[in-house]
Amino acid sequence: MKNILVTGAGGQLGLTLKELAPRYPDLHFEFKTRAELDVTNKENVEKIFSAFQYDYCINCAAYTHVENAEKEPEQAHEVNAEGVKNLAHACLENNLVLIHISTDYVFDGKKNSPYGTKDIPNPINEYGKSKWLGEQYIQKLLSRFYIVRTSWLYSKTFGKNFYKTILENAIKGEELRVTDTQTGSPTNTISLSNFLIETLILHNADFGIHHFTDNTAMTWFTFAQKIILENGLTDKVKLLRQSNYNSLAKRPEYSVLDVGK
Ligand SMILES: NC(=O)c1ccc[n+]([C@@H]2O[C@H](COP(=O)([O-])OP(=O)(O)OC[C@H]3O[C@@H](n4cnc5c(N)ncnc54)[C@H](OP(=O)(O)O)[C@@H]3O)[C@@H](O)[C@H]2O)c1
C-alpha cells in the first residue's frame, strides 16, 4: 500500500484525483484542501507531514490567477515558491517523494518549436516567475521528486476554466471573441491525473522533470471551436477570431511542451 497526500485538493486537479482515487484500491489517498493544509504555513505543513508515514505528496496547491499575480506578485510567490519550499523541506525530513505540478508559463514562448525538459525557463509574467522559483527550490533540496509541467489545464466538471467558460457562454448563445495569438496544448485533468498515478507512482518513472499535455497544439480560438463542435453548439453561437489579447500579464505566444523526455 502506498500512502499519498494530496495538497490543494479543492482545485480542479485535486478534485479530479479525488474522483479517480477509488479506482486504485492499492493506493491510500488523503486529500487536504487549503482550509485543512495551507502550504504557506510551515508549522502546519510539518505537523501534517510528520503525523503519518506518507510515501508521496502530490502538490496541487497553487496560486493560479495569472492576471491577479501581476497585481499581487508577493501572494503568488508566497504560495508557488515559499509554499513549495515548505513542502520540499517536509518531504526531505519525512522521506516522501514530491510530485509537483508546474506550468508551460515558465517559458517565454519565443521558441516556435516544442519546449523540452532541458530547455531553460525564462518566465515573462509573475505567475510564471513564482512557479519557476518553486521548481528551483525543489531541485535544490530534493533528489526524489517529479516536477510535471503541464499546460492549458481544464476539467469538464470541476473549477473554473476555459472549457467551461466557453461552453457556458455558447449555451447562452453569446457572441464569442477568442484570441488566436497564443498556441499551446490543452490538457484534461483526467489525463494528467492518470499520468501522475499510473506513470509516476505505479510505474516508478525516473525522477526529475517531465512534460505532460494532451499533445495537440492549437490556439485558444481553435480550442474554442473544438469545444463548440464537441457539444453540438455550432449553429447556436457566433465565434469570432481576435488577433489581439487584452491582458495585464504577458503571455507566452508559443508554449507547446514536448512530451517526450
Ligand atoms: N489551470 C491551468 O491552466 C494550469 C496550467 C498549467 C499548470 N497548472 C498547474 O496545475 C496545478 C493545478 O492547477 P489547478 O488548475 O487545479 O488550480 P486550481 O483549480 O486553481 O486549484 C488550486 C488549489 O490550490 C489551493 N490553494 C491556493 N493557495 C493555497 C495554499 N496556500 N495552501 C493550500 N492550497 C492552496 C486553491 O484553494 P483556493 O481556491 O481556496 O484558493 C485551489 O483549491 C497548479 O500547480 C497549477 O499551477 C495549471
The ligand as an SDF file (V2000), in Angstrom:
LIG
                    3D

 48 52  0  0  0  0  0  0  0  0999 V2000
   -5.0120   25.8680  -14.7500 N   0  0  0  0  0  0  0  0  0  0  0  0
   -4.1090   25.8110  -15.7230 C   0  0  0  0  0  0  0  0  0  0  0  0
   -4.3500   26.1610  -16.8870 O   0  0  0  0  0  0  0  0  0  0  0  0
   -2.7290   25.2960  -15.4310 C   0  0  0  0  0  0  0  0  0  0  0  0
   -1.8070   25.2120  -16.4760 C   0  0  0  0  0  0  0  0  0  0  0  0
   -0.5370   24.7190  -16.1900 C   0  0  0  0  0  0  0  0  0  0  0  0
   -0.2110   24.3080  -14.9090 C   0  0  0  0  0  0  0  0  0  0  0  0
   -1.1400   24.4250  -13.9150 N   0  0  0  0  0  0  0  0  0  0  0  0
   -0.7440   23.9890  -12.5610 C   0  0  0  0  0  0  0  0  0  0  0  0
   -1.5190   22.8540  -12.2380 O   0  0  0  0  0  0  0  0  0  0  0  0
   -1.7090   22.7900  -10.8150 C   0  0  0  0  0  0  0  0  0  0  0  0
   -3.1730   22.5590  -10.5070 C   0  0  0  0  0  0  0  0  0  0  0  0
   -3.8820   23.6870  -11.0030 O   0  0  0  0  0  0  0  0  0  0  0  0
   -5.4680   23.7850  -10.9970 P   0  0  0  0  0  0  0  0  0  0  0  0
   -5.8680   24.2390  -12.3390 O   0  0  0  0  0  0  0  0  0  0  0  0
   -6.0750   22.5510  -10.3910 O   0  0  0  0  0  0  0  0  0  0  0  0
   -5.6250   25.0140   -9.9910 O   0  0  0  0  0  0  0  0  0  0  0  0
   -6.8630   25.4960   -9.1400 P   0  0  0  0  0  0  0  0  0  0  0  0
   -8.1190   24.8720   -9.6340 O   0  0  0  0  0  0  0  0  0  0  0  0
   -6.7450   26.9700   -9.0500 O   0  0  0  0  0  0  0  0  0  0  0  0
   -6.5360   24.8410   -7.7190 O   0  0  0  0  0  0  0  0  0  0  0  0
   -5.5070   25.2980   -6.9110 C   0  0  0  0  0  0  0  0  0  0  0  0
   -5.8970   24.9680   -5.4840 C   0  0  0  0  0  0  0  0  0  0  0  0
   -4.8360   25.4000   -4.6340 O   0  0  0  0  0  0  0  0  0  0  0  0
   -5.4390   25.9700   -3.4930 C   0  0  0  0  0  0  0  0  0  0  0  0
   -4.5160   26.8540   -2.7890 N   0  0  0  0  0  0  0  0  0  0  0  0
   -4.2070   28.1540   -3.0450 C   0  0  0  0  0  0  0  0  0  0  0  0
   -3.3600   28.6180   -2.1150 N   0  0  0  0  0  0  0  0  0  0  0  0
   -3.1200   27.5930   -1.2590 C   0  0  0  0  0  0  0  0  0  0  0  0
   -2.3550   27.4540   -0.0880 C   0  0  0  0  0  0  0  0  0  0  0  0
   -1.6550   28.4840    0.3980 N   0  0  0  0  0  0  0  0  0  0  0  0
   -2.3330   26.2570    0.5320 N   0  0  0  0  0  0  0  0  0  0  0  0
   -3.0500   25.2210    0.0630 C   0  0  0  0  0  0  0  0  0  0  0  0
   -3.8280   25.2870   -1.0140 N   0  0  0  0  0  0  0  0  0  0  0  0
   -3.8500   26.4680   -1.6790 C   0  0  0  0  0  0  0  0  0  0  0  0
   -6.6300   26.7140   -4.0370 C   0  0  0  0  0  0  0  0  0  0  0  0
   -7.5280   26.9770   -2.9810 O   0  0  0  0  0  0  0  0  0  0  0  0
   -8.4770   28.3000   -3.0820 P   0  0  0  0  0  0  0  0  0  0  0  0
   -9.3400   28.0780   -4.2900 O   0  0  0  0  0  0  0  0  0  0  0  0
   -9.1930   28.2650   -1.7870 O   0  0  0  0  0  0  0  0  0  0  0  0
   -7.5500   29.4630   -3.2590 O   0  0  0  0  0  0  0  0  0  0  0  0
   -7.1740   25.6970   -5.0300 C   0  0  0  0  0  0  0  0  0  0  0  0
   -8.0430   24.7820   -4.3930 O   0  0  0  0  0  0  0  0  0  0  0  0
   -1.1220   24.0940  -10.2720 C   0  0  0  0  0  0  0  0  0  0  0  0
    0.1720   23.8540   -9.7990 O   0  0  0  0  0  0  0  0  0  0  0  0
   -1.0390   24.9940  -11.4850 C   0  0  0  0  0  0  0  0  0  0  0  0
   -0.0070   25.9520  -11.3630 O   0  0  0  0  0  0  0  0  0  0  0  0
   -2.3840   24.8870  -14.1430 C   0  0  0  0  0  0  0  0  0  0  0  0
  1  2  1  0
  2  3  2  0
  2  4  1  0
  4  5  1  0
  4 48  2  0
  5  6  2  0
  6  7  1  0
  7  8  2  0
  8  9  1  0
  8 48  1  0
  9 10  1  0
  9 46  1  0
 10 11  1  0
 11 12  1  0
 11 44  1  0
 12 13  1  0
 13 14  1  0
 14 15  2  0
 14 16  1  0
 14 17  1  0
 17 18  1  0
 18 19  2  0
 18 20  1  0
 18 21  1  0
 21 22  1  0
 22 23  1  0
 23 24  1  0
 23 42  1  0
 24 25  1  0
 25 26  1  0
 25 36  1  0
 26 27  1  0
 26 35  1  0
 27 28  2  0
 28 29  1  0
 29 30  1  0
 29 35  2  0
 30 31  1  0
 30 32  2  0
 32 33  1  0
 33 34  2  0
 34 35  1  0
 36 37  1  0
 36 42  1  0
 37 38  1  0
 38 39  2  0
 38 40  1  0
 38 41  1  0
 42 43  1  0
 44 45  1  0
 44 46  1  0
 46 47  1  0
M  CHG  2   8   1  16  -1
M  END
$$$$
